[in-house]
Amino acid sequence: MSIKNAVIVIDSGFSQEVVGWVKNLIGFYDLNSGIAVTGAPLIKGDQAQFVLQKLCADPLKHGSIVLRGLLHRKPDCAFVLVRAFDDAGTLFRTRWSNGQVVADGWVEAYLWARQLCANRGFTSVANLSFGGYSHAQDGSGWESFKLASAVGSGKSGGSADEMASGQNLAGHVLVAATGPGDKRGIHCSFTASDNTVVHGYQGCTSVYNLWVDRNVSSNAEHCHWHLLVKMNGREVAQHQGRLIPRNIWNDRQQLTFVLEGEGNFEFSITPASAPAGSVRDLSAQVSAATSVESSVFTPTRFDIFVAQGEDACFFDHYDADAISEPACLSQVIAVGLRTGSYGKCTVNGIAKPEVKLAGGGPISFRIAEVTALVASLLEADPTMDIAQVRQKVLDLHPQ
């Protein structure tokens, strides 16, 4: 084989028709079934028939369109395909039990695909035409932690640990879509020292993701907050911060919760140092603090994202920073549109999105342009790492 580069496509799935067009398929991982197939070096014959008949499916009809666009631009590349969504459209993320990984998510599938490419001497570029707001946009999540071992920090020069390890982190790059950039209020943030109420609307059942002090390790005095959830004026849920464990990979509190139905919602958040229902009465807060563990009046930052919900939005405390994950990770080149609105999100010193394309979207189908460019850059110089490739792309696409 004269192939130098492989394109890793992680998406909703792939139809039999489009997979049948792939000339150089070297791997297929279906996270629905947990079945992975690798070629020797290509998937052919009975293996190919098994993939087509048993693993090819795309209920969302998204990954098939993405793969068709990539084949149009890079038909002679090797391809590794990962079906990373279930039939209901839910992304497979790493599943945990008692502090241990018990089922692969998309990042483990990527690492499998990346190693498959490296074993064959190929460079690789991953096309991630999906995204969501399941993390705090600070580059500290589990996926970021895992990617660091494979592609480095994403920063120019890399970290001291990366350079000291002697790992070869060159030749493997990820490209991701930023999200819609449509100015919808999908992110709110505020620093609260007393009760704060967030208002919004959802047209159907939606999922929200709340972070406490997203940029610092959680302090004990910040962990005893209270969240009251109302829907159309009726109380539907309460959440106590003292019952929320900290993430093992970044020592921060995170709460994901589902709100059912249609209508106007209220999220009422009270830090531990403020008595429930208080507004500005500092003396009452200090007095009530003796009944909770924290006796220090300390403001606490809260971020809430619409993790799932196409029309859900916040009416107040709106935060313009809206770069979806995995595009918000420093190990990934984020691609948006020049007409999009993404705020001023900076992760580990890297402004997001790095690349803004002219014209219209949807951006999930446009990033194939950058993926194909990165593949060509790595074919020309396989020694480049993520930071060097990022700079080359910016040179060719000045912002």
NORMO-V230113 format. One record per helix or strand of 2 or more residues. SS is the DSSP state (~ for helix, > for strand). FROM is the first residue (numbers start at 1). LEN is the number of residues. Records with the same first field share a line. If there is no record, write none. Layout:
SS->FROM-LEN  FROM-LEN
This chain:
>->5-7  25-6  35-4  78-6  95-3  100-4  123-6  172-6  187-6  196-7  206-7  226-6  234-7  253-7  263-8  300-9  313-2  332-6  346-2  350-2  355-3
~->16-4  45-11  63-11  106-14  142-10  160-6  220-3  241-3  282-10  363-4  368-13  386-11
